Amino acid sequence: MSRVSPILLGVSLALAGGAMVAAQDAASTPPKVLQITREWLKPGKSGMAHDKSEAAFVAAMNRAKIDGHYIALNSMSGKSRALYITRYQSFEAWEKDNKTVAGNAALAGEIDRAMVADGDLLDGLDQAVLTYDEELSYHPRPDLSHARYYELSMFHVRPGHMKEWRQLVKIYKDAWDKVNVGAHWAVYEATYGVEGGTYLVLSHRDSMKEIDDIRAFGPKFVEAMGGEDGMAKFDELFGQAVDSSRTELFSINPKQSYAEEAWIKADPDFWKPKKAAAENANAKPAAPKPASAAAAKPGGN
């Protein structure tokens, strides 16, 4: 299932949305709509037991050829949970998947049975819908072919301080332009299921070494911000615009992800290793996770 977790810019370089990576594919476009399901797992129910229950949804999605692909994230910080980020280019595209599920009684039944089995492992579940904000994003990289980790930061903007918030992000982006190390992130505004004024920032990593690399650029970033005086002004503006922020680290779980074909072709050993493929071929067909009234699995950036 999918879950929600916030991530954005922030003043800490370790939590920033940058990464030492190759240039993005200019032809790729970030998904305009994210449906995120967050599953809170019972103690001891995260590993193989959860992989097995989630495999039922992945198998069903593949059989039904649902358009809304999703990526599964397992928490590496905070309370044990899993996030499922389903990616759509429009609400209309999401509705199309919903109709596919609703019009197939056998498929809907499989989903219901899979949800019951998965529910035995959970302490709770919630969902949110977010929409892409191009102005606040910075060189987003929607291709997740070689991604292994995700940093997610959530920021809540104080009511009446949207102007300061956008000014804050512009200053931050300008500083990364000066450092010029290939930083990237995508920003999504909460539309449904989350308090208004909430922004989620997503940045994926091909390795955890990228986090080390970003931290190493701390002094250059401070210089790009105008030195200590510039950082002090930025901190002041941050306090005026934001009343809460939080950043978490997740690992990508390919066994629970409904990956896009392009990702699988680019890195088959990760997204669909031969052993897993053989097991799936012998497995009994299982139920999908819907992108609607049933339970959607969301995608990433």
Stockholm file with secondary structure:
# STOCKHOLM 1.0

chainA/1-301         MSRVSPILLGVSLALAGGAMVAAQDAASTPPKVLQITREWLKPGKSGMAHDKSEAAFVAAMNRAKIDGHYIALNSMSGKSRALYITRYQSFEAWEKDNKTVAGNAALAGEIDRAMVADGDLLDGLDQAVLTYDEELSYHPRPDLSHARYYELSMFHVRPGHMKEWRQLVKIYKDAWDKVNVGAHWAVYEATYGVEGGTYLVLSHRDSMKEIDDIRAFGPKFVEAMGGEDGMAKFDELFGQAVDSSRTELFSINPKQSYAEEAWIKADPDFWKPKKAAAENANAKPAAPKPASAAAAKPGGN
#=GR chainA/1-301 SS CCCCCCCCCCSCGGGSSCCCCCCCCTTCCCCSEEEEEEEEECTTCSSHHHHHHHHHHHHHHHHHTCSCCEEEEEESSSSSEEEEEEEESCHHHHHHHHHHHHTCHHHHHHHHHHHHHHHTTEEEEEEEEEEECTTTCBSCCCCCTTCCEEEEEEEEECTTCHHHHHHHHHHHHHHHHHHCSCCCBEEEEEEESSCTTEEEEEEEESSTHHHHHHHHTHHHHHHHTTHHHHHHHHHHHHHHHEEEEEEEEEEECGGGCBCCHHHHHHCHHHHSCHHHHHHHHHSCCCCCCCSSSSCCCCCCC
#=GC SS_cons         CCCCCCCCCCSCGGGSSCCCCCCCCTTCCCCSEEEEEEEEECTTCSSHHHHHHHHHHHHHHHHHTCSCCEEEEEESSSSSEEEEEEEESCHHHHHHHHHHHHTCHHHHHHHHHHHHHHHTTEEEEEEEEEEECTTTCBSCCCCCTTCCEEEEEEEEECTTCHHHHHHHHHHHHHHHHHHCSCCCBEEEEEEESSCTTEEEEEEEESSTHHHHHHHHTHHHHHHHTTHHHHHHHHHHHHHHHEEEEEEEEEEECGGGCBCCHHHHHHCHHHHSCHHHHHHHHHSCCCCCCCSSSSCCCCCCC
//
